């Protein structure tokens, strides 16, 4: 359960090998009284709403955090390659965004993922 309030808590320029993106961090509190937060990052290039009628919808990748695939380049996972491809294609189109969810292993967590 979540509360209805999503807050933008940070905004910065993010220089990458594909170009300079804008990074926007968001959080919301779980409504179960635990005080825990759910966080997500939107990594955006250009204005996704611009030229919508002439260029179609912007590219979008929703990506779950993957330490083993993105940082350590585990051969059991292609998450790092998928994220690289998405960032490269967004840079090629000069607009789009990646929603980067802070939920390792699609929500099971790093330890459970390693045990699996």
SEZAFI-720997 format. One record per atom (N, C-alpha, C): residue in one letter; chain; x, y, z. Coordinates in Angstrom, 3 decimals. Example, Ala and Ser with C-alpha at 12.3 -4.5 7.8 and 13.67 -1.06 7.14 Angstrom:
residues 2
a  A  13.190  -5.690  7.800 .
a  A  12.300  -4.500  7.800 .
a  A  13.200  -3.300  7.800 .
s  A  12.850  -2.250  7.080 .
s  A  13.670  -1.060  7.140 .
s  A  12.900  0.030  7.870 .
This chain:
residues 116
x  A  0.831  -1.189  0.000 .
x  A  0.000  0.000  0.000 .
x  A  0.874  1.251  0.000 .
x  A  0.418  2.246  -0.688 .
x  A  1.155  3.489  -0.812 .
x  A  0.245  4.658  -0.502 .
x  A  0.861  5.764  -0.125 .
x  A  0.103  6.991  -0.010 .
x  A  -0.029  7.577  -1.411 .
x  A  -0.863  8.548  -1.569 .
x  A  -1.072  9.141  -2.882 .
x  A  -0.027  10.182  -3.246 .
x  A  0.834  10.545  -2.330 .
x  A  1.753  11.649  -2.531 .
x  A  3.118  11.162  -3.045 .
x  A  3.435  11.517  -4.281 .
x  A  4.751  11.264  -4.852 .
x  A  5.475  12.599  -4.889 .
x  A  6.688  12.625  -4.322 .
x  A  7.438  13.866  -4.238 .
x  A  8.714  13.781  -5.077 .
x  A  9.003  14.857  -5.795 .
x  A  10.310  14.961  -6.451 .
x  A  11.270  15.471  -5.398 .
x  A  12.354  14.728  -5.155 .
x  A  13.271  15.073  -4.071 .
x  A  14.645  15.508  -4.567 .
x  A  14.936  15.321  -5.842 .
x  A  16.224  15.766  -6.384 .
x  A  16.102  15.915  -7.890 .
x  A  16.920  16.798  -8.418 .
x  A  16.978  17.033  -9.852 .
x  A  18.386  17.490  -10.193 .
x  A  19.020  16.866  -11.195 .
x  A  20.383  17.246  -11.555 .
x  A  20.681  16.848  -12.988 .
x  A  21.717  17.446  -13.530 .
x  A  22.219  17.033  -14.844 .
x  A  23.072  15.794  -14.638 .
x  A  22.949  14.826  -15.534 .
x  A  23.672  13.568  -15.406 .
x  A  24.463  13.312  -16.689 .
x  A  25.759  13.663  -16.690 .
x  A  26.559  13.399  -17.885 .
x  A  26.826  11.891  -18.015 .
x  A  26.549  11.339  -19.185 .
x  A  26.762  9.918  -19.452 .
x  A  27.545  9.771  -20.753 .
x  A  27.924  8.560  -21.093 .
x  A  28.623  8.344  -22.367 .
x  A  27.706  8.581  -23.558 .
x  A  26.392  8.644  -23.319 .
x  A  25.432  8.858  -24.404 .
x  A  24.989  10.311  -24.513 .
x  A  25.380  11.134  -23.576 .
x  A  24.992  12.536  -23.572 .
x  A  24.635  12.989  -22.169 .
x  A  24.213  14.237  -22.059 .
x  A  23.852  14.797  -20.758 .
x  A  22.342  14.675  -20.581 .
x  A  21.949  13.836  -19.658 .
x  A  20.551  13.594  -19.340 .
x  A  20.165  14.421  -18.118 .
x  A  18.892  14.545  -17.861 .
x  A  18.387  15.115  -16.614 .
x  A  17.924  13.961  -15.739 .
x  A  18.353  13.959  -14.492 .
x  A  17.951  12.924  -13.546 .
x  A  17.005  13.541  -12.523 .
x  A  15.850  12.933  -12.369 .
x  A  14.837  13.390  -11.412 .
x  A  14.542  12.234  -10.460 .
x  A  14.730  12.460  -9.166 .
x  A  14.478  11.425  -8.164 .
x  A  13.137  11.672  -7.491 .
x  A  12.392  10.589  -7.300 .
x  A  11.065  10.650  -6.693 .
x  A  10.977  9.659  -5.544 .
x  A  10.115  9.974  -4.579 .
x  A  9.854  9.037  -3.490 .
x  A  8.406  9.161  -3.042 .
x  A  7.944  8.080  -2.424 .
x  A  6.631  8.097  -1.776 .
x  A  6.696  7.152  -0.585 .
x  A  5.909  7.506  0.425 .
x  A  5.886  6.703  1.646 .
x  A  4.915  5.552  1.510 .
x  A  5.296  4.416  2.073 .
x  A  4.355  3.305  2.164 .
x  A  3.279  3.696  3.168 .
x  A  2.054  3.335  2.919 .
x  A  0.952  3.750  3.795 .
x  A  0.684  2.763  4.930 .
x  A  1.592  1.814  5.146 .
x  A  1.384  0.828  6.205 .
x  A  1.907  1.285  7.559 .
x  A  2.350  2.546  7.648 .
x  A  2.820  3.081  8.921 .
x  A  4.254  2.745  9.245 .
x  A  4.948  2.045  8.367 .
x  A  6.325  1.642  8.636 .
x  A  7.319  2.788  8.470 .
x  A  6.916  3.833  7.774 .
x  A  7.819  4.943  7.507 .
x  A  8.787  4.672  6.360 .
x  A  8.676  3.502  5.744 .
x  A  9.559  3.148  4.623 .
x  A  9.174  3.928  3.367 .
x  A  10.179  4.167  2.528 .
x  A  9.978  4.906  1.291 .
x  A  10.221  4.009  0.082 .
x  A  9.488  4.259  -0.965 .
x  A  9.770  3.668  -2.269 .
x  A  10.364  4.781  -3.116 .
x  A  11.441  4.468  -3.840 .
x  A  12.102  5.495  -4.642 .
x  A  12.192  5.063  -6.100 .
x  A  12.277  6.041  -6.982 .
x  A  12.482  5.791  -8.410 .
x  A  13.217  6.988  -8.993 .
x  A  13.885  6.737  -10.095 .
x  A  14.646  7.769  -10.773 .
x  A  14.163  7.845  -12.216 .
x  A  13.881  9.056  -12.677 .
x  A  13.555  9.271  -14.092 .
x  A  14.775  9.919  -14.725 .
x  A  15.315  9.266  -15.745 .
x  A  16.472  9.781  -16.470 .
x  A  15.958  10.214  -17.834 .
x  A  16.003  11.510  -18.106 .
x  A  15.310  12.082  -19.259 .
x  A  16.281  12.832  -20.155 .
x  A  16.061  12.689  -21.462 .
x  A  16.823  13.454  -22.438 .
x  A  15.843  14.210  -23.317 .
x  A  16.086  15.499  -23.472 .
x  A  15.196  16.319  -24.278 .
x  A  13.846  16.482  -23.607 .
x  A  12.888  16.935  -24.380 .
x  A  11.525  17.112  -23.899 .
x  A  10.673  16.000  -24.492 .
x  A  10.309  14.993  -23.686 .
x  A  9.539  13.869  -24.228 .
x  A  8.217  14.280  -24.875 .
x  A  7.674  15.436  -24.492 .
x  A  6.390  15.878  -25.047 .
x  A  6.551  16.677  -26.342 .
x  A  7.767  17.110  -26.674 .
x  A  7.943  17.946  -27.857 .
x  A  7.792  17.145  -29.145 .
x  A  7.235  17.770  -30.139 .
x  A  7.071  17.184  -31.472 .
x  A  6.274  15.877  -31.456 .
x  A  5.419  15.710  -30.462 .
x  A  4.691  14.462  -30.315 .
x  A  3.862  14.129  -31.551 .
x  A  3.278  15.136  -32.179 .
x  A  2.433  14.874  -33.336 .
x  A  3.238  14.466  -34.558 .
x  A  4.433  14.994  -34.700 .
x  A  5.210  14.689  -35.898 .
x  A  6.172  13.526  -35.704 .
x  A  6.594  13.256  -34.467 .
x  A  7.602  12.219  -34.238 .
x  A  7.072  11.012  -33.481 .
x  A  5.836  11.044  -33.056 .
x  A  5.299  9.926  -32.302 .
x  A  5.692  9.980  -30.840 .
x  A  5.370  8.924  -30.133 .
x  A  5.640  8.853  -28.695 .
x  A  7.145  8.769  -28.446 .
x  A  7.615  9.342  -27.335 .
x  A  9.048  9.252  -27.015 .
x  A  9.405  7.831  -26.600 .
x  A  10.686  7.494  -26.721 .
x  A  11.153  6.195  -26.257 .
x  A  11.080  6.150  -24.735 .
x  A  10.716  4.994  -24.196 .
x  A  10.584  4.810  -22.749 .
x  A  11.094  3.436  -22.377 .
x  A  11.943  3.380  -21.358 .
x  A  12.394  2.115  -20.792 .
x  A  12.083  2.142  -19.308 .
x  A  11.360  1.152  -18.818 .
x  A  11.158  0.979  -17.381 .
x  A  12.107  -0.135  -16.963 .
x  A  13.031  0.206  -16.082 .
x  A  14.151  -0.684  -15.787 .
x  A  14.284  -0.890  -14.281 .
x  A  14.316  -2.140  -13.849 .
x  A  14.523  -2.461  -12.437 .
x  A  16.019  -2.551  -12.160 .
x  A  16.434  -2.000  -11.049 .
x  A  17.834  -2.015  -10.644 .
x  A  18.398  -3.429  -10.703 .
x  A  19.631  -3.566  -11.199 .
x  A  20.270  -4.877  -11.293 .
x  A  21.766  -4.724  -11.033 .
x  A  22.173  -4.804  -9.794 .
x  A  23.578  -4.643  -9.435 .
x  A  24.455  -5.672  -10.142 .
x  A  24.047  -6.921  -10.164 .
x  A  24.881  -7.967  -10.745 .
x  A  25.066  -7.787  -12.251 .
x  A  24.034  -7.349  -12.940 .
x  A  24.126  -7.178  -14.385 .
x  A  24.704  -5.851  -14.821 .
x  A  24.421  -4.784  -14.083 .
x  A  24.861  -3.446  -14.483 .
x  A  26.261  -3.118  -13.971 .
x  A  26.544  -3.471  -12.758 .
x  A  27.833  -3.110  -12.160 .
x  A  28.896  -4.178  -12.410 .
x  A  28.529  -5.437  -12.173 .
x  A  29.497  -6.519  -12.266 .
x  A  29.455  -7.240  -13.613 .
x  A  28.483  -6.905  -14.456 .
x  A  28.337  -7.484  -15.804 .
x  A  28.292  -9.011  -15.776 .
x  A  27.505  -9.545  -14.828 .
x  A  27.323  -10.986  -14.729 .
x  A  26.832  -11.542  -16.056 .
x  A  27.375  -12.681  -16.455 .
x  A  26.965  -13.326  -17.698 .
x  A  25.615  -14.027  -17.568 .
x  A  25.072  -14.075  -16.355 .
x  A  23.740  -14.646  -16.143 .
x  A  22.630  -13.637  -16.397 .
x  A  22.989  -12.418  -16.673 .
x  A  21.998  -11.355  -16.763 .
x  A  22.352  -10.412  -17.908 .
x  A  21.351  -9.962  -18.642 .
x  A  21.609  -8.998  -19.718 .
x  A  21.025  -7.617  -19.396 .
x  A  20.761  -7.357  -18.123 .
x  A  20.186  -6.060  -17.729 .
x  A  21.091  -4.891  -18.085 .
x  A  22.386  -5.050  -17.893 .
x  A  23.317  -3.981  -18.240 .
x  A  23.271  -3.667  -19.723 .
x  A  23.247  -4.703  -20.547 .
x  A  23.160  -4.505  -21.996 .
x  A  21.836  -3.856  -22.391 .
x  A  20.745  -4.263  -21.736 .
x  A  19.441  -3.683  -22.047 .
x  A  19.408  -2.194  -21.698 .
x  A  19.979  -1.831  -20.548 .
x  A  20.009  -0.425  -20.147 .
x  A  20.894  0.382  -21.101 .
x  A  22.060  -0.171  -21.465 .
x  A  22.943  0.501  -22.427 .
x  A  22.213  0.758  -23.743 .
x  A  21.519  -0.258  -24.246 .
x  A  20.804  -0.122  -25.509 .
x  A  19.717  0.948  -25.417 .
x  A  18.994  0.973  -24.322 .
x  A  17.937  1.974  -24.147 .
x  A  18.519  3.387  -24.120 .
x  A  19.590  3.580  -23.367 .
x  A  20.214  4.905  -23.280 .
x  A  20.756  5.339  -24.645 .
x  A  21.363  4.412  -25.369 .
x  A  21.908  4.716  -26.698 .
x  A  20.800  5.112  -27.664 .
x  A  19.688  4.382  -27.665 .
x  A  18.581  4.682  -28.575 .
x  A  17.904  6.002  -28.220 .
x  A  17.771  6.285  -26.939 .
x  A  17.201  7.570  -26.516 .
x  A  18.106  8.709  -26.975 .
x  A  19.423  8.531  -26.835 .
x  A  20.365  9.561  -27.300 .
x  A  20.254  9.738  -28.817 .
x  A  20.101  8.645  -29.545 .
x  A  19.965  8.716  -31.002 .
x  A  18.709  9.490  -31.401 .
x  A  17.623  9.285  -30.675 .
x  A  16.367  9.994  -30.944 .
x  A  16.373  11.417  -30.382 .
x  A  17.314  11.697  -29.485 .
x  A  17.454  12.999  -28.821 .
x  A  16.289  13.326  -27.896 .
x  A  15.520  12.322  -27.504 .
x  A  14.478  12.512  -26.502 .
x  A  13.962  11.159  -26.049 .
x  A  13.562  11.118  -24.789 .
x  A  13.024  9.899  -24.210 .
x  A  13.384  9.825  -22.740 .
x  A  12.986  8.733  -22.105 .
x  A  13.304  8.604  -20.689 .
x  A  13.395  7.162  -20.242 .
x  A  14.154  6.988  -19.175 .
x  A  14.290  5.712  -18.484 .
x  A  13.722  5.912  -17.093 .
x  A  12.789  5.067  -16.718 .
x  A  12.312  5.028  -15.334 .
x  A  13.118  3.926  -14.658 .
x  A  13.980  4.315  -13.737 .
x  A  14.888  3.381  -13.074 .
x  A  14.342  3.106  -11.678 .
x  A  13.806  1.909  -11.504 .
x  A  13.163  1.548  -10.237 .
x  A  14.177  0.964  -9.267 .
x  A  14.091  1.422  -8.039 .
x  A  14.967  0.922  -6.980 .
x  A  14.321  -0.325  -6.376 .
x  A  14.459  -1.429  -7.093 .
x  A  13.880  -2.693  -6.617 .
x  A  14.704  -3.839  -7.182 .
x  A  15.851  -4.063  -6.600 .
x  A  16.775  -5.100  -7.051 .
x  A  16.074  -6.432  -7.275 .
x  A  16.373  -7.068  -8.392 .
x  A  15.814  -8.383  -8.690 .
x  A  14.308  -8.367  -8.817 .
x  A  13.771  -7.318  -9.422 .
x  A  12.315  -7.139  -9.582 .
x  A  11.591  -7.219  -8.245 .
x  A  12.266  -6.716  -7.212 .
x  A  11.619  -6.599  -5.914 .
x  A  11.984  -7.665  -4.909 .
x  A  12.749  -8.693  -5.291 .
x  A  13.069  -9.737  -4.310 .
x  A  14.294  -9.376  -3.473 .
x  A  15.084  -8.424  -3.940 .
x  A  16.275  -7.997  -3.194 .
x  A  17.528  -8.732  -3.648 .
x  A  18.669  -8.130  -3.367 .
x  A  19.953  -8.653  -3.826 .
x  A  20.272  -10.027  -3.231 .
x  A  20.079  -10.196  -1.927 .
x  A  20.443  -11.471  -1.300 .
x  A  19.616  -12.614  -1.859 .
x  A  18.298  -12.433  -1.962 .
x  A  17.435  -13.474  -2.517 .
x  A  17.803  -13.754  -3.975 .
x  A  18.164  -12.723  -4.700 .
x  A  18.556  -12.910  -6.090 .
x  A  19.838  -13.749  -6.182 .
x  A  20.797  -13.470  -5.319 .
x  A  22.033  -14.257  -5.316 .
x  A  21.775  -15.702  -4.889 .
x  A  20.862  -15.897  -3.947 .
x  A  20.537  -17.254  -3.500 .
x  A  19.829  -18.055  -4.587 .
x  A  19.070  -17.368  -5.431 .
x  A  18.350  -18.048  -6.507 .
x  A  19.330  -18.515  -7.574 .
